[in-house]
Amino acid sequence: MESLEQYELTSVAGKLVDEQSQFTPALLRTNETTRDFVAEPFGQEDVQVHGVTDTTRHESSLRRVDGGFQAWSLLVAAFLMESLTWGYLGSFGVLLAAYLQDPKFNTQAHASTLLPIVGSLCSGIMYISALVIYPTMQRYPRIRRVYTWTGTILCSVSLILSSFTYKVPLLVIYQGVLFAFGASLAYAPVISYMSEWFVHKRGMANGIVFSGAGVGGAVFPLILPPLIARYGILKTTRAYAICLLVCLIPTLPLMKARLPEARVHGPSPRSSNARRWLYNKNFWFFMIMNTFQSLGHHIPTTWLPTYASSAGLNTTQASLTITVLCITSTFAGTTMGWLSDRFDIWVLALCSLFGTCLATFIVWGVLSFSLGGIMAYAVSYGITAGGWTSLWYGFVNPFAKDDPSLSTTLISFLLATRGIGVILTTPISTVLLGSSKVDNSTTHGLVSKTGFSVDGGHYTAMITYAGTCFAAATVVTLVGWAFERRARSRDRLRHLDHH
């Protein structure tokens, strides 16, 4: 995909005019879906050339990117969508604790096995379904509006259904599967719309939206426990289903496309350059980095409250660890998104991964044996790992900065690799927890005063695994950055030789 370049209009109705033409400069954009060229002049009505009729001339008048009421209102609506779907999912541990403490649920067969997989199953479906949903939006852009409305209603309906059942298998279906599909449909158009409305500030916008999950993850663990204690898990779930619908329905009209959808009529052949990203080493380095990071990312967010309880913290303090982690992740996500618009994405990725690796091995593994150490890890992990997804647009921009459809497609691949990590987190961590039990009588003195030795070393293998995943991602980043710098040096030398 070629980058946007500034041209001078030299044709009107198929006839050439000279350089003294009265027409003003325009920005020529290639619509990758229709293969038409659309001129976007500065301060004038848009003009279309190469096969676009006069009847579509006014349709091509586009709102400006990176600002304006519609762009910022979309960002607010997207932030709320992120908070109420991903944020709620991030606080599923609170619901899980309530289900496991309720005799009507925990006495059922296989309840202790089925209930914990609801959260990871839901997250995995939401991530991996991007490979199916995003291509349909690319082929039929108008379906995005249908997706947002259908998905929002499906989310609410799934939670209402789950609030009327005591059967654990039905809970898995309603909250683990049905809610996941609804949230996927509602959320996917957000990524597509953002790619159209934000170009130069795309990283910042991405960081703001993705930080919504951190806000939800910080707020819900504080709100849900008192409600569950007073009204019960079923009534609380039912109330949240209604709240979700009431909050999101008014924002759905704000989620709209910037590019005209009427000119897009299904798929059309692309040029061979359109898939050059498949043969670019950088793209595959980004995919491998993201996969390794995802394999370790959900270990702390899933097990930190349990770990804190094992270290002697009370229930309130244990829940507070996730709240602190989510709050710091919110600021980290917004900051990292802003930085990704201005600095080398390789440097930012390296800082994030290496910092996360150090935080996991040193702050968690060595220092987190008390309240202060565990809170320090929640803060350090939120700062270093919380902004990772905000770098995604920085990864895809070199390939698709000026092609919203391609940008959305590449994001779907990153989401899918993220989903692989989410799905594997629960079984891997469960196995690791059962493989590193150490007799407390063998730990003495300073040896017992480490995070690795909490609960007799029960969490040692899991902490080591998470830190190793981040270390592997760091190594891949270093290798990828080295290849990138060498390629840039070759290009500069070739350019100098050419001149």
Secondary structure, DSSP 4 states (H G I P E B T S, - for coil): -PPPEEE---EETTEE--TT-SPPPEEEEE-TTT--EEEEESSS--EEESS--GGGTGGG--PPSS-SHHHHHHHHHHHHHHHHHHHHHHTHHHHHHHHHH-HHHHTSTTHHHHHHHHHHHHHHHHHHTHHHHHHHHHH-TTHHHHHHHHHHHHHHHHHHHHTT---HHHHIIIIIIIHHHHHHHHHHHHHHHHHHH-STTHHHHHHHHHHHHHHHHHHHHHHHHHHHHHH-HHHHHHHHHHHHHHHHGGGGGG---SS-STT--S--PPPGGGGGGGG-HHHHHHHHHHHHHHHHHHHHHHHHHHHHHHTT--HHHHHHHHHHHHHHHHHHHHHHHHHHTTS-HHHHHHHHHHHHHHIIIIIIIII-SSHHHHHHHHHHHHHHHTTSGGGHHHHHHHHHTT-HHHHHHHHHHHHHHHHHHHHHHHHHHHHHHTT----GGG--GGGGSSSTTGGGGTTHHHHHHHHHHHHHHHHHHHHHHHHHHHHHHHHHHHHHHH-
